[in-house]
């Protein structure tokens, strides 16, 4: 399990605020941030990479955040952001809806729509919030259903919502108790609980059968994400892991307008695209990055990457280098 920690107090005072804004844009989503404490911005971010999703605990002074259409055009990871258990009071506006989130509450918002948010510290204490980031593509819900759930109060003190917050709380309290291989499994468990939470919110409009299919599709997608580096990943392997037929697996994906092979290829390309732009992988040969995500043939990978992104892997890596 990969944990990263970022503390502005380890930086010169003059660099703290700008470094925080850059960190949020890089590891989460670009937003325009303003704060009355920008002159000496004391903040901390802890992030856990659970492969399927990322969970971050942010602590900072009171601030305001605005995600504009211009920032969305610049970069959109197409994620569902779940905010939970804020320190202080969090208010957010998106899609014409306004909601106030207090400790113990949950709400979801979408990286693809403009929003305005503010978090105010209570009684002079620090502000903050825990953010769970999940690719929308991993959630077995239609775009309309996801939009319906954005900026709505979600139950965090009972049922599946309580299980989700308890799981995340235990993991964040002591990440060192888990083995590296536990990260993807914990991520898959959190994804399944989040899926159940969202599907439960739609139960009044859906029969039980489709909801079950949605959950099974989510589990298959999570399994694929965990095994992207396995060059032998195949529909039969995925179906066997979920005790269903290969034909049934294909039907699940086809009903969502997808194909199994296309989904695997897309997820692998996205991971390669991310790693080739990551400074931590700058010295690794391109074919090593490709093999890490299930592309053992460098020539095939190069053709597939160019077809998807309009440039070669090498060109993408070059363009991703910071100008400075």
Secondary structure as GFF3:
##gff-version 3
##sequence-region A 1 324
A	DSSP	beta_strand	2	7	.	.	.	ID=ss1
A	DSSP	three_ten_helix	8	10	.	.	.	ID=ss2
A	DSSP	alpha_helix	13	27	.	.	.	ID=ss3
A	DSSP	beta_strand	32	34	.	.	.	ID=ss4
A	DSSP	three_ten_helix	38	40	.	.	.	ID=ss5
A	DSSP	beta_strand	44	49	.	.	.	ID=ss6
A	DSSP	beta_strand	53	60	.	.	.	ID=ss7
A	DSSP	beta_strand	63	67	.	.	.	ID=ss8
A	DSSP	alpha_helix	69	74	.	.	.	ID=ss9
A	DSSP	beta_strand	79	87	.	.	.	ID=ss10
A	DSSP	beta_strand	89	94	.	.	.	ID=ss11
A	DSSP	beta_strand	97	101	.	.	.	ID=ss12
A	DSSP	beta_strand	106	110	.	.	.	ID=ss13
A	DSSP	beta_strand	115	120	.	.	.	ID=ss14
A	DSSP	beta_strand	127	135	.	.	.	ID=ss15
A	DSSP	three_ten_helix	136	138	.	.	.	ID=ss16
A	DSSP	alpha_helix	143	149	.	.	.	ID=ss17
A	DSSP	alpha_helix	159	173	.	.	.	ID=ss18
A	DSSP	three_ten_helix	175	177	.	.	.	ID=ss19
A	DSSP	alpha_helix	182	201	.	.	.	ID=ss20
A	DSSP	three_ten_helix	203	205	.	.	.	ID=ss21
A	DSSP	alpha_helix	208	226	.	.	.	ID=ss22
A	DSSP	alpha_helix	235	241	.	.	.	ID=ss23
A	DSSP	alpha_helix	246	255	.	.	.	ID=ss24
A	DSSP	alpha_helix	260	276	.	.	.	ID=ss25
A	DSSP	three_ten_helix	279	281	.	.	.	ID=ss26
A	DSSP	alpha_helix	286	292	.	.	.	ID=ss27
A	DSSP	alpha_helix	298	309	.	.	.	ID=ss28
A	DSSP	alpha_helix	313	319	.	.	.	ID=ss29
###
